[in-house]
Amino acid sequence: MYKLLKKEKNTLIYEVTASNQEFETFVNKAYEETKGKYSVQGFRKGKVPRKVIEQNYGKDVFMEDGLMGLINHNYQSILTENKDVQPVGKPEVEVESVNEEGVKLRILIPVMPEVKLGAYTGLEIKKAKAKVTAKAVNDEIAQIQNRQARFVDVERPAQNGDFVVIDFVGRAGGKEFEGGKAEDYRLELGSNTFIPGFEDQIVGQNIGEKRTIQVKFPEEYFSAELKGKDAEFDVTLNKVEEKQLPELNDEFASNVSEFNTFEEFKADIKKHLAESVKNQNKQKDENAIIEEIVKNAEVEIPASMVESQIDKQVEDFRQRIAYQGATLESYLELTRSSMEELRNVNRPSAENAVKTQLVIGEIIKKEKITVTQAEIDAKLQEIATKYQKSLEEYKKLVGEYELSYIANDIIITKLFDFLFKNNNLI
């Protein structure tokens, strides 16, 4: 039996009571479900009477599972019989008493907090005004030009920008260290791939020449044994390759693009950069409006929502470093940090993310921003056309998650249309 005691901030507190007779049904159920785990000499496993198990393992052996059964039964009843109760995290349980009079406990359910919106219209927001510069266009072309570079063996001392092939052996404190030795290693001088000062000292070295160069490992170097230490490397230069860039002309344009002239190619680069900058400006404007609106709002965020968001951010981080061949455990070991420290680093951004989600949701509800089936179908038709399929064909391929994503995307688009219309970007 349960009853709502009170709502305290963002928590519903229910009291659950059960007589000894009622509680006994849950304890006995726990016995029936777990008796196969217990072994008692003279009895087949799973056939040991409850009293015998309690005599051998303690009279309260089924008490904890019985309590869990009582809690789960009442928690599910609360959610089933009270449709307005929408938990935003796992419930907490406080057991008040278990005695001859029965059981009394409390179930604390975190629920969606109240959001007090501040001003979200009539705001003055500084508009992002980034533009495409000649330097940005030239830098983009230079990247493409570099990807088309040729590398030619040359018989001269190494220069910055060359690729060199070297043998090296490193020592710290007079002893070789792990990872400090290689043969025929190809290195771009000026790439800052190696320790500061290493590449600079190869500049001017002749092919076949052996040099001993002095360096100092950075204080923040990943290896605890080497960070901040002086070291020397014996370096033998085997080969020098000069980077030769193609000339920026019509031939280059036709080789790397669909255009016949360099001017057409350059104009297209500028066009795409302009589109990119436009989208970036729009994103910055959206972020600026939301940031101001969130700042104006008041909301007490349940701790469970923050912890769930931290869980998500940590898992996202785990997946990102996995793509680089690392594990979260190795990262924590390398940075000499703990999971608790990583979670605390993520806490401020998690709190902001949750508050932002709640505020956006409240505006959507207050302004009655919705999505119709016709709007979803129109978006599906747009996607289906790209894949050269009919709407009905494409609908068969789309799952509930994709439909939910499309519906949410339409709502968010409508939200920002509303916010841009009702705020001043200056």
HELIX and SHEET records of a PDB file:
HELIX    1   1 ASN A   20  THR A   34  1                                  15    
HELIX    2   2 LYS A   35  LYS A   37  5                                   3    
HELIX    3   3 ARG A   50  TYR A   57  1                                   8    
HELIX    4   4 MET A   63  GLU A   81  1                                  19    
HELIX    5   5 ALA A  134  ARG A  147  1                                  14    
HELIX    6   6 ASP A  250  VAL A  256  1                                   7    
HELIX    7   7 PHE A  262  ASN A  296  1                                  35    
HELIX    8   8 ALA A  303  TYR A  323  1                                  21    
HELIX    9   9 LEU A  328  LEU A  334  1                                   7    
HELIX   10  10 MET A  339  LYS A  366  1                                  28    
HELIX   11  11 GLN A  373  LYS A  386  1                                  14    
HELIX   12  12 LEU A  391  LYS A  395  1                                   5    
HELIX   13  13 GLU A  400  ASN A  422  1                                  23    
SHEET    1   A 4 TYR A   2  GLU A   8  0                                        
SHEET    2   A 4 THR A  11  ALA A  18 -1                                        
SHEET    3   A 4 GLY A 102  PRO A 110 -1                                        
SHEET    4   A 4 GLU A  92  ASN A  99 -1                                        
SHEET    1   B 2 VAL A 115  LYS A 116  0                                        
SHEET    2   B 2 GLU A 298  VAL A 299 -1                                        
SHEET    1   C 2 GLU A 124  ILE A 125  0                                        
SHEET    2   C 2 ASN A 424  LEU A 425  1                                        
SHEET    1   D 4 ARG A 150  ASP A 153  0                                        
SHEET    2   D 4 ASP A 230  GLN A 244 -1                                        
SHEET    3   D 4 PHE A 163  ALA A 172 -1                                        
SHEET    4   D 4 LYS A 175  GLU A 188 -1                                        
SHEET    1   E 3 ARG A 150  ASP A 153  0                                        
SHEET    2   E 3 ASP A 230  GLN A 244 -1                                        
SHEET    3   E 3 LYS A 210  LYS A 216 -1                                        
END                                                                             
